[in-house]
Structure formats: structure tokens, C-alpha cells
């Protein structure tokens, strides 16, 4: 079994060397054919050189394209290098290399995608906003896939070559969740193992402030429902317009029955417009749902 450990990195010169050395120590004990690759996502510091000196293959983006694009590059390079199993971890050292054997053990048991769950393991530090966002994502993914997922956001995971080839990640925002959803829909087996999540030393490259994280999290949740549960998404939006239009129409009827006052034309037009929009949005949801199946 050829295992490739992949690490996306953006300006992680302070930790990348240690992360690679820790991975090498663990993988040497596993006595497996393995490689470590780093996708340098346009770093402006010494990440690339340190990664190479630590023994990893480094592939560099000319600019900072984001985690989703780095993830796609990782998969492309791993397939080119003949990987049977891909292990994805982070460059900041928050996930422990010592937990990699847990992921690989599940792969050996026959699972196709194995997630390292922080919520099943131990979390040294995580802000309330991020914890809430992660749990909300996991609940949404569990509802969509009908598979119990406790940590859909985890960046620590292992998956087989078949998953890498068949599960094509297209999103630029929610690649971690998209891989889980598409893997389940392709009838791949998914499992979780408890992992340790250490406190980050230094500023996060992903979250500049909790309010931005919260806003992006809710936007991404809406994107997930729009893309993978269109009937629910458009059904709720359409129902809102229908209800508002119905209430306006009910008020017009009430006024006519109680006082004989005929509703003003703008109110009638607004009522009909809202009812029509609501029906059209719900019908669009049905059509999108049919195409999504």
C-alpha cells in the first residue's frame, strides 16, 4: 500500500518543518511505502525551502488560491505519483502525526474515507464561535447524507485512490464537506476516529476574526443546501413568499368582508406577485432536485 501524506501550506515556515519531521517518524514505524508532499499555496515566506529540506516534495502555486484549490492540486499530484491511500493533514501542527495510524487502520478495515474527528477526541482550544460553526456544519452534512458525522470540517482525513478519482471536488468554499457528501452519494463508506486537536500557536491563516468566520459559515451552509438539497432550500424561500402573499391577500379579503372596502391596486398587485414568485421558486426547487438525483 503506497501512502502519500499531503500538507497544504501558506506562510507556515514556523511549523512546516516540525510537521514533516513528525510525519516521517510516524510513517517510518509503519513500514509502508510512503511519500510526503507539500502544496505551497503561494507562500511569501520560507515555507517552500523548509519543506524541501525536511524531506517533502513541494509543489508551489504562483499565488494564494485557497485551500480548495490546494486540495485539488494535492489529489492530482497524488494520483500522478501512484498513491493507493492519501492522508490529508494541516501545516500548523494542530493535528498530531501520531494519529495517522488510526486513519490508516480504518482504511485497512475496508473504509473508503476516514475523518479524524476532533469532537470525538480531545480539543485543547477552540473558540465558541468556531465550535458552534463546526457543529452546525456537521449537523447539516449528517442530515444531507443520512450518515452520522461529528466533524465534517476536519482537515485531518484519509481516503483511497478510488475516492480521489471518483469524488470530484468543485467548490471553492466547502471542499471538506463536499468530499463527504459526494463520497456518500457515490456509495463509498465513511468512518470517523477520535483525534487530538492542539492549540494553535500564532494567528490562524483561515480566520481573521470570529465575526467574519460566522458570516462565511452561514453563507457556506446556505450554499450546501442550495447545491445538495435544492428542494428544501428553494422550498423554504418559495414558501416564505407564498405565506407573505397569502397574508396580504387574507387582509384584503377581510377588509372587503367587514367594511366593503376593495383593496387598493398596489396591494392586489403585490399579493399576486408574491404568490406567483413563491410558486415559481418552489417549482424551480423541484426541477433542481430532479436534476440533482
C-alpha angles and dihedrals in degrees: 000000000000112000125193118193111207127200124185111206137185117178093334099141091133095061111015095086093052092046092053094047091050091050091050092052092052096043093047088060091052091061092219132141100256145159133192120219129185122203104208103205099206097300117186095200132063096286095118097051094044091049092052093047090051090058105261129130105243124206114186132207114214089230140012104281098166137250097292093057091044088053091053091050090050092054093046093051093044092053090048090052092051101250118181092187130022122205115196120199138156131261097226096075097240091123115061120235087216088073094059092090088059090059093046092048090060091047089053088052088061105265117139102205123026122188124202102226116208091190092057090047132037128303117198095190137354128154119246092243093051092044090051092047093049092050092048091052092048092051091050092048091047090052093048097045097032087225119117107249120175098181115025091159097060116129091200111087146128128215140171130254090253090059091048091052100042104033105072114192112211103164123103092199114036108029093144093058095036092058091053094048095046093044092055092046089051086054096247117150118249128199137172132217127192114255137181118251114199128205113267117242110215133008120324116247090210104049120046093175136352094247092056089048092051092049093048091046093056092045090052092048089055090048091053093051091045093051102036106024102031094157092058093043099046091034091060093045092046092046090054091056091044093052094048091047091047092051091051090049091047090053091051091051091047092052091049094048096045103038107010090242113149112219119256115260095245090056092048091049091048091049093051092043093053093046092049093047091048093052092046093050092049091048089050088053090054091050093047090048091052091052091046094057 
